[in-house]
Amino acid sequence: MFLAMADPTPSFPQTLYQPEPGASQVLLVRHGQSAPFVPGRPFDLIDGHGDPHLTDLGHHQAQLVGERLVVEPIAAVYASNLTRTSQTATPLATKLGLPINIEPDLREVFLGEFEGGLLRQMSAEEHPAVLAMRSGMEWGEIPGAETNAELAARTVGAVTRIAADHSDEMVAVFCHGGVIAAIVSHLLGVNPFVLNGSRHTAISHLVINPSGWVLRSFNDGAHAGHLTADHQLPPSG
């Protein structure tokens, strides 16, 4: 009888990524679609920031991302102090039986003279300040608006504080497209405008390790369906 000899040659299989001990996993989630701006009818303001609510489509998107994330080991849910983020967070928080923790510093970039929804109209009309903002890739080109640096300092500080409170845990942070761009651009060392255009309810996964930040995914909208279109409301009836 012959016994097979163990192969003495060492082998080194690929391994799965693992966060460091003490790391916090942060899922940045953009809010769902918000109400359109109508000239002459500015949005209500919270702390000077436009506060449109979700549309019916936005609520549907919130349900979809809640279904996507409910299987994750989420220990806490955060949102900015603007209504559209807590509305987007509600389906997930309800499914998990968790409160929504409000972090005001997660609010969207302050748009100065173009607040209350006016930026949407000024963008469509290609106002000179909007053209300067685009060409210079700088929010501060809008009169009275936050600069890129001010937005980054505020939002990175908020995420850093949240991560410090959730060592070895995963949290869902519902915020805004400009906020996500500011935070991720801080990690990558690029201008935030190259990361603009996050899909509604898209997920970006950060791992905040003791040794530094890691980007695991960006603008993940797999729950949204086709990449060239946003969510659609399901047919009625």
C-alpha positions as CSV (number, residue, x, y, z in Angstrom):
1,M,0.0,0.0,0.0
2,F,1.4,3.3,-1.0
3,L,0.6,6.6,0.8
4,A,0.5,9.9,-1.2
5,M,3.2,12.2,-0.1
6,A,2.2,15.8,0.8
7,D,3.5,18.3,-1.8
8,P,6.2,20.2,0.1
9,T,6.0,23.2,-2.4
10,P,4.5,26.2,-0.6
11,S,1.5,27.9,-2.2
12,F,0.0,31.3,-1.6
13,P,-3.6,31.7,-2.6
14,Q,-5.3,35.0,-3.2
15,T,-7.1,36.2,-0.1
16,L,-10.1,38.4,0.4
17,Y,-9.7,41.9,1.6
18,Q,-10.2,42.4,5.3
19,P,-10.4,45.7,7.2
20,E,-7.8,46.3,9.9
21,P,-8.8,45.7,13.5
22,G,-10.5,48.9,14.7
23,A,-11.6,49.9,11.2
24,S,-15.0,51.4,10.5
25,Q,-16.8,50.6,7.2
26,V,-18.8,53.6,6.0
27,L,-21.5,53.2,3.2
28,L,-22.1,56.7,1.7
29,V,-25.6,56.7,0.1
30,R,-26.9,59.5,-2.0
31,H,-30.5,60.5,-1.4
32,G,-33.3,59.7,-3.9
33,Q,-34.7,62.1,-6.5
34,S,-35.9,65.4,-5.0
35,A,-38.6,67.7,-6.1
36,P,-38.0,70.0,-9.1
37,F,-37.3,73.7,-8.7
38,V,-40.1,76.0,-10.0
39,P,-39.0,79.6,-10.7
40,G,-40.4,82.0,-8.2
41,R,-41.0,79.2,-5.7
42,P,-37.8,78.6,-3.9
43,F,-37.4,75.5,-1.6
44,D,-37.8,75.9,2.1
45,L,-34.5,76.4,3.8
46,I,-32.9,74.6,6.8
47,D,-29.8,76.4,8.1
48,G,-29.8,78.3,4.8
49,H,-29.8,75.2,2.7
50,G,-32.5,74.3,0.2
51,D,-34.7,71.5,1.6
52,P,-36.8,69.8,-1.2
53,H,-38.5,66.6,-0.3
54,L,-38.4,63.4,-2.3
55,T,-40.6,62.8,-5.3
56,D,-42.6,59.6,-5.6
57,L,-39.8,58.2,-7.6
58,G,-37.4,59.2,-4.9
59,H,-39.4,57.3,-2.3
60,H,-39.3,54.3,-4.6
61,Q,-35.6,54.6,-4.9
62,A,-35.3,54.7,-1.1
63,Q,-37.2,51.4,-0.9
64,L,-34.9,49.8,-3.4
65,V,-31.7,50.8,-1.6
66,G,-33.2,49.8,1.7
67,E,-33.8,46.3,0.3
68,R,-30.3,46.2,-1.1
69,L,-28.6,47.1,2.3
70,V,-30.8,45.3,4.8
71,V,-28.7,42.2,4.5
72,E,-25.5,44.1,5.5
73,P,-24.3,44.1,9.1
74,I,-25.2,47.7,9.6
75,A,-24.9,48.9,13.2
76,A,-26.1,52.5,12.8
77,V,-27.8,54.8,10.3
78,Y,-26.9,58.5,9.8
79,A,-28.4,61.3,7.7
80,S,-27.8,65.0,7.1
81,N,-30.2,67.5,8.6
82,L,-31.9,67.9,5.2
83,T,-35.2,66.1,4.8
84,R,-34.4,64.2,1.6
85,T,-31.7,62.2,3.3
86,S,-33.7,61.1,6.3
87,Q,-36.6,60.2,3.9
88,T,-34.2,58.1,1.9
89,A,-32.8,56.5,5.1
90,T,-36.2,55.6,6.6
91,P,-37.0,52.3,4.8
92,L,-33.6,50.9,5.8
93,A,-33.7,52.2,9.3
94,T,-37.3,50.8,9.7
95,K,-36.3,47.4,8.4
96,L,-33.3,47.3,10.8
97,G,-35.1,48.7,13.8
98,L,-32.5,51.5,14.1
99,P,-32.9,55.2,14.7
100,I,-31.7,57.8,12.2
101,N,-28.8,59.8,13.7
102,I,-28.7,63.3,12.3
103,E,-25.3,64.8,11.5
104,P,-25.7,68.4,10.3
105,D,-22.2,68.6,8.8
106,L,-23.3,66.0,6.2
107,R,-25.6,68.6,4.5
108,E,-25.0,69.5,0.9
109,V,-22.6,72.2,-0.3
110,F,-23.9,75.7,0.6
111,L,-24.7,77.5,-2.7
112,G,-24.8,81.1,-1.5
113,E,-26.8,83.3,-3.8
114,F,-28.0,80.2,-5.8
115,E,-29.5,78.4,-2.8
116,G,-33.1,77.3,-2.6
117,G,-33.0,75.4,-5.9
118,L,-31.9,78.4,-8.0
119,L,-28.7,76.7,-9.1
120,R,-30.7,74.3,-11.2
121,Q,-32.2,77.2,-13.2
122,M,-28.8,79.0,-13.4
123,S,-27.2,75.8,-14.6
124,A,-29.8,75.3,-17.4
125,E,-29.4,79.0,-18.4
126,E,-25.5,78.8,-18.2
127,H,-25.1,81.7,-15.9
128,P,-21.6,83.1,-16.0
129,A,-20.9,82.1,-12.4
130,V,-22.0,78.6,-13.2
131,L,-19.7,78.5,-16.2
132,A,-16.8,79.8,-14.0
133,M,-17.7,77.1,-11.5
134,R,-17.5,74.4,-14.1
135,S,-14.3,75.6,-15.8
136,G,-12.5,76.2,-12.5
137,M,-14.0,73.1,-10.9
138,E,-14.6,75.2,-7.8
139,W,-17.9,75.7,-5.9
140,G,-16.7,79.0,-4.5
141,E,-17.1,80.6,-8.0
142,I,-20.8,80.9,-7.1
143,P,-21.3,84.2,-5.1
144,G,-21.4,83.4,-1.4
145,A,-21.0,79.7,-1.8
146,E,-18.7,77.3,0.1
147,T,-15.4,76.6,-1.4
148,N,-14.2,73.1,-2.2
149,A,-11.9,73.3,0.7
150,E,-14.6,74.4,3.1
151,L,-16.9,71.6,2.0
152,A,-14.2,69.0,2.4
153,A,-13.2,70.1,5.8
154,R,-16.8,70.0,7.1
155,T,-17.8,66.7,5.5
156,V,-14.5,64.8,6.1
157,G,-14.7,65.9,9.7
158,A,-18.2,64.5,10.0
159,V,-17.3,61.1,8.6
160,T,-14.1,61.0,10.7
161,R,-16.2,61.5,13.8
162,I,-18.7,58.9,12.8
163,A,-16.0,56.4,12.1
164,A,-14.4,57.0,15.5
165,D,-17.7,56.1,17.2
166,H,-18.0,52.8,15.2
167,S,-14.8,50.9,15.5
168,D,-15.1,47.4,13.9
169,E,-18.6,48.2,12.7
170,M,-20.4,49.1,9.4
171,V,-22.6,52.2,9.2
172,A,-24.9,53.6,6.5
173,V,-24.5,57.4,5.9
174,F,-27.2,59.0,3.8
175,C,-26.0,62.3,2.3
176,H,-25.7,64.2,-0.9
177,G,-23.9,64.0,-4.3
178,G,-21.6,66.9,-3.6
179,V,-20.8,65.6,-0.1
180,I,-19.9,62.1,-1.5
181,A,-17.6,63.7,-4.1
182,A,-15.9,65.9,-1.5
183,I,-15.2,62.9,0.8
184,V,-14.1,60.5,-1.9
185,S,-11.9,63.2,-3.6
186,H,-10.2,63.8,-0.2
187,L,-9.3,60.1,-0.1
188,L,-8.1,60.0,-3.8
189,G,-6.4,63.4,-3.8
190,V,-8.3,64.7,-6.8
191,N,-10.7,67.6,-7.5
192,P,-14.2,66.8,-6.3
193,F,-15.7,67.8,-9.6
194,V,-14.3,64.7,-11.4
195,L,-16.5,62.7,-9.1
196,N,-19.8,64.6,-9.5
197,G,-22.9,63.0,-10.8
198,S,-23.5,60.2,-8.3
199,R,-26.6,58.3,-9.1
200,H,-29.6,58.7,-6.8
201,T,-29.3,56.2,-3.9
202,A,-25.9,55.0,-5.3
203,I,-23.5,53.5,-2.6
204,S,-19.9,54.3,-2.1
205,H,-18.0,52.0,0.3
206,L,-15.2,53.4,2.4
207,V,-13.1,51.5,4.9
208,I,-11.5,53.9,7.5
209,N,-8.6,51.9,8.9
210,P,-6.3,53.1,11.7
211,S,-3.6,53.2,9.0
212,G,-5.6,55.2,6.4
213,W,-8.7,55.2,4.2
214,V,-9.5,52.7,1.5
215,L,-12.1,53.0,-1.2
216,R,-13.9,49.7,-1.9
217,S,-16.5,50.9,-4.3
218,F,-17.9,54.2,-5.8
219,N,-21.3,55.1,-7.2
220,D,-22.6,51.5,-7.0
221,G,-26.2,51.6,-8.3
222,A,-26.7,47.9,-9.1
223,H,-30.1,48.1,-7.4
224,A,-31.0,50.8,-9.9
225,G,-31.0,48.6,-13.0
226,H,-29.5,49.8,-16.3
227,L,-26.4,52.1,-16.0
228,T,-27.7,54.6,-18.6
229,A,-30.9,55.3,-16.8
230,D,-32.0,56.0,-13.3
231,H,-34.8,54.1,-11.5
232,Q,-38.2,54.1,-12.9
233,L,-41.5,53.8,-11.0
234,P,-43.0,50.3,-11.3
235,P,-46.2,50.1,-13.3
236,S,-49.4,50.7,-11.4
237,G,-52.2,48.2,-11.1
